[in-house]
Amino acid sequence: MVGIRSAKPEDSRQKGWKSGPLLGIESSCDETAAAVLGSDGTVLSNIVASQQAVHEKFGGVVPELAARAHLGKIDLVVMRALEEARVSKGDLQAIAVTQGPGLAGALLVGVNYAKALSYGLGIPLVGVNHLQGHIASAWLADPTFPLPCIVLVVSGGHTHLYRREANGECLLLGRTRDDAAGEAFDKGAQMLGLGYPGGPAMDLIARIGDRQAIPFPRFHGARSSLEFSFSGLKTSLLYKLRGMATPLNQRQIADLAAGYQEAIVQVLVTKALSALKQSNLSAIAVVGGVSANSRLRAVLSERAEHGQIRLSLPSMEFCTDNAAMIASAGRQRLMRGEPWSPILDICPTDGSMTSVGARPVTTSFQK
């Protein structure tokens, strides 16, 4: 477990935090988002401006275009979040912003906007790790969700299993060796010609397919391993397509999508429940963009009910990147009395390889 250092005393707690409305800002990839939480943590507004139209013709996110889009939208999105929440800038008591991981140019837009607003208002500014934000969304869905628990973070860029403790610290139990589950969905959808974003497109067509018609390999690794791997699955789809006469009809595409999706879902569920058993816990949260997948939610709900497991699945609006989860993570840190600093830097690389603590993950979070 990597050592974690907090902010220097002279950099932190320049002004104590007073419970009140908190603004969250998220700009790590291709959504410009802002949200306001009330004094009790209630979501008063949650605004997300998607960049799908900007990137879909390229089949993926173009970093330079993402940064420019954030720059053009961030002030409008923040103003709309405040207006919908019926909160003025002067009412805000703190700001939470995503520091990373993510696209450097995109993160810079959000962090610099938050720093300027924090300085102008004289209120605390909290940097949030994007994965901590996804984890915090479990408590947006279920404020009474128990700790400690297992959390599966599964999104376009991350497939991580954590044990979260009551003090906010998260111990990494396992992660993907290669592609994240979301990447596997996107690449598979691209091979099947389903368009962008791939995950929702595959989920939709898989509903009319036969999950058993075309089998796909499922990575499990060594006994008791909590690691994931999806690169072999992607290769398997490629070879199956090469062996089929083209063009494929809709039924063939649906069956391929259903079998491919089932392989991802069953591995995710099996590993998550294995982590739960190994940790001797009975509560699990599944968060991130892929947690919106209808088949994953159905299998998880069925297994949880059968095994008398407490399950937290965020509502759809909190599954994909959003600012309410960032605000929630920042609020949790402030409530624990942790140091905060107005001196923030971005951290584009994934600092969660070994652990995500309640404090900043890497020293690069502090200047």
C-alpha angles and dihedrals in degrees: 000000000000117000115254124210125197126218118290112266092243090055098049140071095014085158127015119247118248117200110254143103113340127199120216124198126193125183105142098127133345104336124078105207140173131176139176125216122198126231091274095047095260114150105245095175138357116187123182125182108197123212095201093120090053096053108027095087088058094048092236145027117304106207097212093049091046092054092049092049091051090051092053096046110033099087092045092049093049092048091050091050091052092046094050091047090047089231125133125217089251091058093059117108099185144359128221121196136179111254097179179137097295145078110332097223093046093048092049091059094054097040095047092047090050093047092052093048092046092050093047094049096038094230133133119279119206123195114216130199108232092232090052086055093054090047091051090055088074089070093046086061095042117013091188095052107139130245138252097043144145118260124196111199107196121171144126094293105019140057107171135154117209138178106219119206129207091254091060097256118133125206115206109232100174144340142183119289093211131349120025117234091254091053089051090053092048095047093045091050090050091053089050092049094242098138134228134345088035102194099064091040092054092044090055099050094039089066090073095042132091110250091202099045097085115025122213130196119261121209116223104154124195120351112285090009114149095194124114133212128183103165092092090052091054091049090049091056090049092054093045090054091049089055095051128083113249144262094046119218122233093259092055092048091048092050092048091049093047094049093044092048092047091055091054094044096048093050092049093049095044094051093044093052091044089056089050092052095045091050093047091232132134104205128078133176123197114198141166134067096302090056085077090067107118096216093049091050092048095050093044093049092049094048092044093052092047093048096040090242124159105236129191118196115172118231114260094264091059097044099075124050110304139151098237090073091049091050090048093051091048092049091051090054093049091048089054088055094242122164118268129193135204087208105083133164130188122256106200095173122077107265092178098084092116108011146346111217131193087256128057111306100224135020089243085077087074127055 
